[in-house]
C-alpha cells in the first residue's frame, strides 16, 4: 500500500506550520485549500489529507505516502486521475476515509528532484490575483525589492494545469528543467491561475518564503495600479548573493545554504 495513515509519524512542527499558514487572518488559504508536507528519514512524505482544513489540522489530518510510485505514475502516459486517486487512498481510518491531497504530486515532485524538509502549497489572494492576470508568466522575472531577492531567490513559474495528475506532470517537467539549469531547487514556485509552493529546509523558512512571495505579489499589484512595475534589475542585486552578510541573512530567513 503506497499510502498509509500513521498519525504517530506526523511532527509537531508540521502541524504548527499547517495551522499557521491556514490562519484565516493571513489570507493564504480558505476552507480546505492548501497543503503541506514533511520528508521522513526513509524518504516517504507526510502530506495533508484531502478535504481537511489547514487552520484546524491535527495529526489525524495527514497521510504518509511513498514518492517513487507517484513519480512512476506521472511518467506513465497511460495513467489517469483515477489511478492517482487510488494510489493516494489510505482507506477508512477511525470512521473517515483518509486520502492524500489531490496536489500530493507537487510535493512528491520536489522530493524526487532533490530531497528537502518541508513543502508548503497555498493560494494567497494577491498571488492568485497576479497569476490570473496577463502579466502572470513574467510577473516575477525581475526583483522589485532587496529582501525579495534574498529570501526567495529566483522563482519558478509553472503554467496552469488542472490540479491532480495534469498539474503534477507539468510541475515535474518544469521543476526538472529549472534544477538542471540552476543546480538547485527554487525556493518559491508560482502556479498560473492557482497559487504558490514554498520549498524549504525548515518549517520557519517555508513560512518566510510564503509570506515574502505574498508581499512581492502585493508590491507588483500596487505598482501596476499606478502605471507599471520598475524592477531592480539583475545587476543591482547580483552582488547580494556574494556578500557574506546577505548569504547569512538568506540562510537565516529562507533556510538556504
One Martini backbone bead per residue (centre of mass of N, CA, C, O) as a GRO file, in nm:
protein
  257
    1UNK     BB    1   0.091   0.039   0.028
    2UNK     BB    2   0.155   0.371  -0.049
    3UNK     BB    3  -0.079   0.464   0.155
    4UNK     BB    4  -0.094   0.588   0.494
    5UNK     BB    5  -0.206   0.589   0.842
    6UNK     BB    6   0.033   0.780   1.064
    7UNK     BB    7   0.017   0.992   1.321
    8UNK     BB    8   0.298   0.929   1.467
    9UNK     BB    9   0.463   1.078   1.212
   10UNK     BB   10   0.356   1.352   1.299
   11UNK     BB   11   0.470   1.658   1.347
   12UNK     BB   12   0.459   1.946   1.522
   13UNK     BB   13   0.578   2.124   1.297
   14UNK     BB   14   0.370   2.058   1.076
   15UNK     BB   15   0.117   2.144   1.225
   16UNK     BB   16   0.205   2.437   1.280
   17UNK     BB   17   0.242   2.523   0.987
   18UNK     BB   18  -0.045   2.464   0.892
   19UNK     BB   19  -0.203   2.650   1.092
   20UNK     BB   20  -0.056   2.910   1.025
   21UNK     BB   21  -0.128   2.917   0.714
   22UNK     BB   22  -0.450   2.877   0.788
   23UNK     BB   23  -0.493   3.148   0.883
   24UNK     BB   24  -0.736   3.366   0.792
   25UNK     BB   25  -0.576   3.640   0.836
   26UNK     BB   26  -0.357   3.571   0.598
   27UNK     BB   27  -0.483   3.483   0.319
   28UNK     BB   28  -0.380   3.183   0.193
   29UNK     BB   29  -0.651   3.035   0.273
   30UNK     BB   30  -0.959   2.841   0.216
   31UNK     BB   31  -1.082   2.615   0.378
   32UNK     BB   32  -0.937   2.324   0.205
   33UNK     BB   33  -0.700   2.460   0.122
   34UNK     BB   34  -0.412   2.336   0.083
   35UNK     BB   35  -0.066   2.216   0.162
   36UNK     BB   36   0.152   1.990   0.341
   37UNK     BB   37   0.503   1.879   0.401
   38UNK     BB   38   0.719   1.598   0.512
   39UNK     BB   39   1.020   1.450   0.538
   40UNK     BB   40   1.136   1.142   0.584
   41UNK     BB   41   1.409   0.943   0.645
   42UNK     BB   42   1.289   0.719   0.420
   43UNK     BB   43   1.141   0.929   0.190
   44UNK     BB   44   0.886   0.983   0.282
   45UNK     BB   45   0.562   1.150   0.308
   46UNK     BB   46   0.392   1.399   0.483
   47UNK     BB   47   0.044   1.469   0.406
   48UNK     BB   48  -0.224   1.625   0.352
   49UNK     BB   49  -0.545   1.570   0.357
   50UNK     BB   50  -0.826   1.552   0.202
   51UNK     BB   51  -1.055   1.808   0.318
   52UNK     BB   52  -0.874   1.952   0.513
   53UNK     BB   53  -0.803   2.194   0.742
   54UNK     BB   54  -0.540   2.390   0.817
   55UNK     BB   55  -0.646   2.555   1.072
   56UNK     BB   56  -0.733   2.245   1.218
   57UNK     BB   57  -0.499   2.064   1.222
   58UNK     BB   58  -0.403   1.728   1.276
   59UNK     BB   59  -0.263   1.424   1.278
   60UNK     BB   60  -0.523   1.300   1.134
   61UNK     BB   61  -0.469   1.507   0.863
   62UNK     BB   62  -0.267   1.274   0.762
   63UNK     BB   63  -0.040   1.118   0.535
   64UNK     BB   64   0.154   0.844   0.406
   65UNK     BB   65   0.390   0.853   0.127
   66UNK     BB   66   0.523   0.747  -0.164
   67UNK     BB   67   0.720   0.862  -0.427
   68UNK     BB   68   0.786   0.664  -0.663
   69UNK     BB   69   0.495   0.584  -0.757
   70UNK     BB   70   0.419   0.877  -0.841
   71UNK     BB   71   0.636   0.916  -1.057
   72UNK     BB   72   0.567   0.670  -1.232
   73UNK     BB   73   0.280   0.765  -1.298
   74UNK     BB   74   0.357   1.033  -1.443
   75UNK     BB   75   0.544   0.872  -1.663
   76UNK     BB   76   0.265   0.735  -1.734
   77UNK     BB   77   0.044   0.799  -1.990
   78UNK     BB   78  -0.189   0.586  -1.899
   79UNK     BB   79  -0.243   0.742  -1.658
   80UNK     BB   80  -0.486   0.859  -1.423
   81UNK     BB   81  -0.676   1.008  -1.190
   82UNK     BB   82  -0.776   0.739  -1.075
   83UNK     BB   83  -0.496   0.629  -1.007
   84UNK     BB   84  -0.427   0.847  -0.803
   85UNK     BB   85  -0.658   0.806  -0.605
   86UNK     BB   86  -0.573   0.515  -0.532
   87UNK     BB   87  -0.275   0.580  -0.434
   88UNK     BB   88  -0.388   0.790  -0.194
   89UNK     BB   89  -0.529   0.560  -0.042
   90UNK     BB   90  -0.580   0.478   0.321
   91UNK     BB   91  -0.858   0.448   0.393
   92UNK     BB   92  -1.049   0.361   0.666
   93UNK     BB   93  -1.015   0.583   0.954
   94UNK     BB   94  -1.187   0.646   1.220
   95UNK     BB   95  -1.451   0.683   1.014
   96UNK     BB   96  -1.249   0.785   0.779
   97UNK     BB   97  -1.136   0.887   0.483
   98UNK     BB   98  -0.793   0.857   0.373
   99UNK     BB   99  -0.648   1.110   0.159
  100UNK     BB  100  -0.450   1.250  -0.036
  101UNK     BB  101  -0.390   1.514  -0.182
  102UNK     BB  102  -0.430   1.622  -0.507
  103UNK     BB  103  -0.127   1.776  -0.462
  104UNK     BB  104   0.097   1.558  -0.397
  105UNK     BB  105   0.274   1.569  -0.657
  106UNK     BB  106   0.426   1.826  -0.585
  107UNK     BB  107   0.578   1.703  -0.343
  108UNK     BB  108   0.706   1.462  -0.491
  109UNK     BB  109   0.866   1.619  -0.703
  110UNK     BB  110   1.062   1.756  -0.517
  111UNK     BB  111   1.185   1.492  -0.389
  112UNK     BB  112   1.288   1.371  -0.667
  113UNK     BB  113   1.500   1.600  -0.722
  114UNK     BB  114   1.526   1.713  -0.405
  115UNK     BB  115   1.568   1.682  -0.095
  116UNK     BB  116   1.331   1.808   0.152
  117UNK     BB  117   1.165   1.900   0.432
  118UNK     BB  118   0.962   2.133   0.311
  119UNK     BB  119   0.618   2.179   0.187
  120UNK     BB  120   0.416   2.468   0.068
  121UNK     BB  121   0.068   2.507  -0.025
  122UNK     BB  122  -0.091   2.801  -0.159
  123UNK     BB  123  -0.374   3.070  -0.204
  124UNK     BB  124  -0.306   3.369  -0.234
  125UNK     BB  125  -0.473   3.636  -0.339
  126UNK     BB  126  -0.240   3.813  -0.465
  127UNK     BB  127  -0.114   3.581  -0.627
  128UNK     BB  128  -0.360   3.494  -0.791
  129UNK     BB  129  -0.417   3.767  -0.916
  130UNK     BB  130  -0.148   3.790  -1.072
  131UNK     BB  131  -0.175   3.486  -1.205
  132UNK     BB  132  -0.457   3.596  -1.358
  133UNK     BB  133  -0.296   3.767  -1.540
  134UNK     BB  134  -0.116   3.896  -1.814
  135UNK     BB  135   0.158   3.883  -1.614
  136UNK     BB  136   0.225   3.601  -1.499
  137UNK     BB  137   0.489   3.487  -1.647
  138UNK     BB  138   0.659   3.782  -1.575
  139UNK     BB  139   0.618   3.894  -1.281
  140UNK     BB  140   0.901   3.735  -1.153
  141UNK     BB  141   1.159   3.816  -1.330
  142UNK     BB  142   1.185   4.070  -1.133
  143UNK     BB  143   1.302   4.243  -0.888
  144UNK     BB  144   1.156   4.493  -0.639
  145UNK     BB  145   1.324   4.395  -0.379
  146UNK     BB  146   1.573   4.287  -0.176
  147UNK     BB  147   1.440   4.065   0.013
  148UNK     BB  148   1.331   3.897  -0.214
  149UNK     BB  149   1.601   3.798  -0.322
  150UNK     BB  150   1.703   3.669  -0.058
  151UNK     BB  151   1.459   3.470   0.013
  152UNK     BB  152   1.357   3.358  -0.300
  153UNK     BB  153   1.505   3.436  -0.536
  154UNK     BB  154   1.435   3.233  -0.813
  155UNK     BB  155   1.157   3.181  -0.952
  156UNK     BB  156   0.897   2.954  -1.056
  157UNK     BB  157   0.708   2.905  -1.347
  158UNK     BB  158   0.375   2.755  -1.375
  159UNK     BB  159   0.146   2.662  -1.565
  160UNK     BB  160  -0.161   2.583  -1.610
  161UNK     BB  161  -0.325   2.304  -1.441
  162UNK     BB  162  -0.499   2.060  -1.343
  163UNK     BB  163  -0.551   1.933  -1.060
  164UNK     BB  164  -0.317   1.674  -1.037
  165UNK     BB  165  -0.184   1.500  -1.290
  166UNK     BB  166  -0.142   1.743  -1.474
  167UNK     BB  167   0.019   1.921  -1.281
  168UNK     BB  168   0.237   1.719  -1.204
  169UNK     BB  169   0.369   1.699  -1.486
  170UNK     BB  170   0.437   1.996  -1.530
  171UNK     BB  171   0.591   2.044  -1.269
  172UNK     BB  172   0.815   1.833  -1.306
  173UNK     BB  173   0.931   1.944  -1.568
  174UNK     BB  174   0.999   2.235  -1.469
  175UNK     BB  175   1.176   2.150  -1.228
  176UNK     BB  176   1.394   2.002  -1.385
  177UNK     BB  177   1.482   2.240  -1.562
  178UNK     BB  178   1.566   2.434  -1.337
  179UNK     BB  179   1.775   2.247  -1.190
  180UNK     BB  180   1.959   2.200  -1.435
  181UNK     BB  181   2.028   2.506  -1.475
  182UNK     BB  182   2.086   2.592  -1.143
  183UNK     BB  183   2.147   2.350  -0.921
  184UNK     BB  184   1.856   2.407  -0.784
  185UNK     BB  185   1.603   2.473  -0.600
  186UNK     BB  186   1.333   2.640  -0.561
  187UNK     BB  187   1.169   2.834  -0.320
  188UNK     BB  188   0.970   2.960  -0.540
  189UNK     BB  189   0.642   2.864  -0.671
  190UNK     BB  190   0.443   2.964  -0.947
  191UNK     BB  191   0.090   2.928  -1.030
  192UNK     BB  192  -0.114   2.952  -1.268
  193UNK     BB  193  -0.423   3.028  -1.148
  194UNK     BB  194  -0.349   2.931  -0.822
  195UNK     BB  195  -0.036   2.974  -0.677
  196UNK     BB  196   0.194   2.834  -0.429
  197UNK     BB  197   0.541   2.722  -0.353
  198UNK     BB  198   0.729   2.613  -0.073
  199UNK     BB  199   1.085   2.552  -0.035
  200UNK     BB  200   1.233   2.392   0.262
  201UNK     BB  201   1.446   2.329   0.556
  202UNK     BB  202   1.200   2.465   0.714
  203UNK     BB  203   0.920   2.584   0.855
  204UNK     BB  204   1.007   2.879   0.883
  205UNK     BB  205   1.095   2.910   0.585
  206UNK     BB  206   0.824   2.845   0.453
  207UNK     BB  207   0.685   3.095   0.570
  208UNK     BB  208   0.877   3.314   0.463
  209UNK     BB  209   0.841   3.255   0.161
  210UNK     BB  210   0.542   3.299   0.150
  211UNK     BB  211   0.528   3.595   0.259
  212UNK     BB  212   0.724   3.718   0.046
  213UNK     BB  213   0.557   3.647  -0.203
  214UNK     BB  214   0.311   3.808  -0.121
  215UNK     BB  215   0.445   4.081  -0.110
  216UNK     BB  216   0.540   4.082  -0.404
  217UNK     BB  217   0.253   4.083  -0.520
  218UNK     BB  218   0.157   4.346  -0.392
  219UNK     BB  219   0.366   4.533  -0.514
  220UNK     BB  220   0.290   4.479  -0.809
  221UNK     BB  221  -0.005   4.562  -0.794
  222UNK     BB  222   0.050   4.852  -0.708
  223UNK     BB  223   0.228   4.933  -0.948
  224UNK     BB  224   0.018   4.867  -1.172
  225UNK     BB  225  -0.200   5.079  -1.062
  226UNK     BB  226   0.037   5.329  -1.135
  227UNK     BB  227   0.177   5.209  -1.439
  228UNK     BB  228   0.407   5.007  -1.316
  229UNK     BB  229   0.704   4.818  -1.317
  230UNK     BB  230   1.016   4.873  -1.128
  231UNK     BB  231   1.292   4.717  -1.132
  232UNK     BB  232   1.623   4.641  -1.027
  233UNK     BB  233   1.784   4.435  -1.158
  234UNK     BB  234   2.034   4.211  -1.179
  235UNK     BB  235   2.287   4.389  -1.115
  236UNK     BB  236   2.191   4.508  -0.840
  237UNK     BB  237   2.167   4.196  -0.692
  238UNK     BB  238   2.406   4.002  -0.753
  239UNK     BB  239   2.592   4.074  -0.498
  240UNK     BB  240   2.423   3.949  -0.268
  241UNK     BB  241   2.530   3.641  -0.324
  242UNK     BB  242   2.838   3.736  -0.214
  243UNK     BB  243   2.762   3.843   0.050
  244UNK     BB  244   2.792   3.754   0.371
  245UNK     BB  245   2.539   3.892   0.494
  246UNK     BB  246   2.335   3.780   0.278
  247UNK     BB  247   2.385   3.480   0.314
  248UNK     BB  248   2.301   3.475   0.613
  249UNK     BB  249   2.018   3.591   0.572
  250UNK     BB  250   1.914   3.369   0.384
  251UNK     BB  251   1.956   3.136   0.580
  252UNK     BB  252   1.776   3.247   0.814
  253UNK     BB  253   1.506   3.300   0.638
  254UNK     BB  254   1.524   3.039   0.406
  255UNK     BB  255   1.726   2.791   0.455
  256UNK     BB  256   1.988   2.862   0.286
  257UNK     BB  257   2.316   2.759   0.199
   0.00000   0.00000   0.00000
